[in-house]
Amino acid sequence: MINPTYSPAPDRYDNGMKYRCCGKSGILLPEISLGLWHNFGDINTFANSLSMAHYAFDKGITHFDLANNYGPSYGSAEETFGMIMKKSFMPYRDELFISTKAGHEMWPGPYGDWGSRKSLMSSLNQSLKRMNLDYVDIFYTHRYDPNTPLEETLQTLVDIVRQGKALYIGISKYPKDKAELAYKYLEERDVHCLLYQGRYNLFNREPEEEGILRQAKENGTGFIAFSPLAQGLLTDRYLNGIPENSRIAKGGFLKKEALTEEVLSKIQALNALAIRRGQTLAEMALAWILKDDLVTSVIIGASSVGQLADNLRAMENTAFSAEELESIYQIVK
């Protein structure tokens, strides 16, 4: 049987998705964006990846977040997305906001990693080919490179925009002092930094504590959070131990050592609070990040359409009372 041509839901912009202005720009991002770090690689079935991408767009998710080495294997998430573009999304390219990054290990040798001009330029050219795109909407330097002059990395981002290979640029995981230099360098060259991407969740509040959230806002830059569920810890998955098919059990980035008795106790206390709010723990964890205007969007990962649907329900209640916030902070301190 030949699958029919994809037609997105006619009500995709009227079915509950909310959009936030991204810093001082004309870009509106959905409150929830879809990340392709895991579950879109060549070890995953294309049919499931396609179903999740279709469902996301049908629900108003216009932002798809990738990087050169997402998979596994390296590059395969971009290849999968390239097939989705060719099969389904090409007629809707102008409705989509697609990002990719470079800065972590991608290929052997000194130019397949970090932030040199050669590495960033080469990586983006490869990414565009894999994704069947002429340009990306935003290209990030994936991490600060202490061994390359910051000016070289930033000037490369400026040139990428001027070459038309990216409409906007962003930085990811930069220390606060280096981020400040980046904001100023880019602004002086009329290439505004659109987004700062950082790890932010109830168990990792460094962007808030170090002033990175406030710094981004003051510079007219949006903040987009990744790992909002602490790789699954902030869900009901580990309330009663380690399931056989979980990330911890599979030996991935999330290690068994992360689930200490203290962490488990915090998860259980947060879950009880979420139940009182009428939410799952995952919904509450996502809603907490969206509680104010310091965050533009939250990047979620999903392994199924059902999981994606569950996460989208977080937008239904992002208001917290002062008492709830104090209870949360007492639990996670």
N, C-alpha and C positions, 0 to 999 in steps of 0.2 A: 504494500500500500504506500502511495506517495503522500507525504505529509502536505497538507494545504499551506498556501502562503499565509504567513503571519499577518494578522490585522490587530493592532493594539486596541484595548478597551476604549470606546468613545468617551467614557467618563473618567479617564485616567487623571484629569486635573480637577475633578469635582467629587472624588470619593474619599476625602479625608486627609490627603497629604497636605502638609503645611510647608511653606517655603520661607526661608530667611535671607535677608540681604547679606551679602558677603563683604564685610568691611565697607570701605568707601569705594563701591563699584556698582555696576548695574547688574551684577550676577545674583540670581536667586538660587539657592541650593535647597534641595529637600531636607527636611529635618533629619531624615534617615537616608543614608547612602549605602550602596552595596559594594563591599570589598571582595576582591577575588584572590585574596592571599592563599586560601585553601579552598578545596572543593571544586575548582575549575581547571585543575591540571590534567595532564594526560593519563593520570592514574584513575581519574573519575570518568563516569559515563557522560558522553556528550549530551545525551537525552536529558539527564538530570540538570546539567548546567544550563541547557537551553530553556528548560521549564522554569528554572529559578529566574533567569534573565527576563523571560517573558512576563512572569508574574510580577517581578519588581517594576517593570515599566508600566504594566497595566495598573499598578497601584500608585503611580505617580513618582516613582524613583527614577529620576533622570540622570543621577550622578553614579558612574561606575568607576571604582578606584582600583588601579592596577600598578604594577611595577615590573621592571624588566625580568627579575628573577622569581616572580610568583609562579607557583606550580602546585606541587612538584610535577615534573622536573623544571629546571630553569627555563623560562620563556614560554612554557606550555599554557599558562593561564592567558597570556596575550594571544597565543595561537588559537585557543578556544574562543576567546572573545572575537578574534578576527573572523572565525567561521560563523559566529552569531551575527556579526555585522553583515557578512555576505548573504547569509540565509534569511535574516529577519529585519535587522535594524537599519540597513543602508537608506531606505526611503525616509527614515526618521532621524538621520544624522544631526540635523539642525535643532532637534529637540533634546539631544543628549549632551551631557557634560562629562567628558572622558579624561581621566588623568593617568599618567604613568610617572615613573621615577627611575633614577639611577644613582648608584652610590654604594650599594652592597655588592658582594661578589657575584659575578655573572659569567665570566670566562677566564681561563688561565692566563697568568702573566700579569705584569704591572699595570696594564691599561684596562683590565676587566673589572676594576673595583675603584672605589673612592671617587674623587671629584675633579680630576684633571679635565682640561678642555677636550683632549682626545677621547677620554673615557665617556664623558657625557654626550658629546656629539655622536660618537659611534653607536652608543647604546640607544639613543633616541632614533637614529636612522633604522636600526634593527627593529625597534619596537613598532614603528610606523608600518614597516613591511609585515610584521607578524599580525598586526591588528587590521590590516587592509584600510589604513587611514592616510590621508594627506597631511593631517595635523592632529595634535591633541589639544584639548581645551586648556589643560594645565599640565606643566612639566615641573617636577620637583627635583631638587637635589636631596637625596634620600637621607643623608646624614652629613654633618660637618666633617671635613677632611683636615686633620691637623698637619698633614704633610704637604698640602698644596696651598699656595697663597690664596687667601679667601677671594682676593680680587680676580684671580683667574677663574675660579668657579663661578663667581657672580657675573663676570663679563660674558662668560659662556651662556648663561641664562638670558642675558640681554640680547646677545646675538641670535639665540634660538628664536626669540620672539620676533626679532627684526627679519629673520629669514622666513617667517610664516609657518614654522614647524610647531609652534605652540602659541595660543592666544594669550595665555597668562603663565606666570611662573609662581612657584612656591618653595618654601623650605620645610624640612622635616627634621625634628629631633635636635635642632640646633640649641646649644647653650644660650642663655639669655644675652650674654655680652656679644656673642657672635651674631645672634639674631638682630641685635640693635645695629650693628655694623652693616648687616645685609640690608635691612630696611632702608638705611640712609643711602648706601651705595646705589641701590636700585632706583630709589626715588629721584636721586640726582640725575639719573639717566633716563627718566621718564618711562621706566618700566616698573610699575608698582607691584609690590609683592602681594598677591591676592590672598594667599592662605598660608598659615602655619599648621602643619600636621603634627600632632603629638599624642603620645600615650596618655590616656586620662580615664580613670575609673575610680570607684569607691575605695579601691585598695591602692591606687596610685594617684595621688592628688598633687604631684610635683608641679604641673603647669600652673595650678592655683597657688600653691605655697611659694613657688619661686618667682611669681609675678609675670609669668609668660603669657597667661590669659589677658591680664590687664595691659601688658606691653603691646600685644597684638592689636587690641582694641584702640589703644592710643595712637598707633601707627596706621590705623585704617585698614588693618589686615584681619581677615576672618580666621577663626580657629576651627579646625576639624579634628575630632577625636577618633583615635583608633584604639582597638583592644578595650572597648567599653565594658565588656563582661569578663575581663581578666582571663581571657582564653577559656571561658566556660566556668570558672570558679564562681562567678556571680550569677549562677543559675541554680535550678533545683537538682542538677545532675549529680552533685556530689554530697547531697544532704545525708545520704545513708551509706557512704563509702565510695569506692571507685568502680564504676560499671566496666564490664569487659570491653565494650566498644568505644570507650571514652578516649580523649586525647592523652590523658595520663597513662592509661593502660597500653596505648599504642606506642608510647615512648617518643612522642613528638617534642615540640618546644616546651610544652607544659610538663614539668617533671613531678614525680611522685612526692619529692621532698617539699613541694610547694603546699601540699595539703597537710599542714601540721594540725595538731589538736586545737591550737589557738585559732588558726584560720577557720577550721571547721566550726568552732564555736561562734565565730563572727558571722559566718554564712548562715548558720541556723538562726541567730538573732535577727539578722537582716531579713531572712525569709519570714519570720513571724511578723515583723513590721510590715512587710509587703502584703501579707495576707490581710492584715487589718486595713490596709489601703484598698483592698480589692484587686490587687495586682499579683502577678508572679514576681519572683525575685528578679528575673531578667528584665521584665517590664519596668520595675521600679528602678533598677540600676541604670537603664537607658533614660528613663524620665528624669532622674536626678541630674544627669549631664545636661539635659535640655531645660533645666529649671529656670535659667535666665538667659540674657542675650550675649553672654561672653562666648558662647559656643554657637557656631553657625550650623554645623551638621555633625552627625555621629555615623561612623562607618561600621556597619555590622557585617559579620560573616554568617553564612548559613549553609547547612548541608542538605536542606530540603525545602520545598515550598511551604510545608507546614511550619517549619522553624522560622522561616521568613515572615509568615503571617502572624505568628506569635509575637515576634519582635515589633512588628508594626503597631501592635496594640498599645505600646508604650506611649504613643502620642496622645492617647485619649485622656491622660491625666498626668500633666507635668508640673502641677502645683503642689507645693509642700508647705505645711504649716511650720511655724517656728519651732514648735514642739517636736515635730517629726524630724526636722533637720538636726536639732540638738540630739535626739535619740540616735540618729544615724552616726553623727560625729563621735558620740560616746562609744558606740560599738566599734568603729573602725580605727579609733585613735591608737 
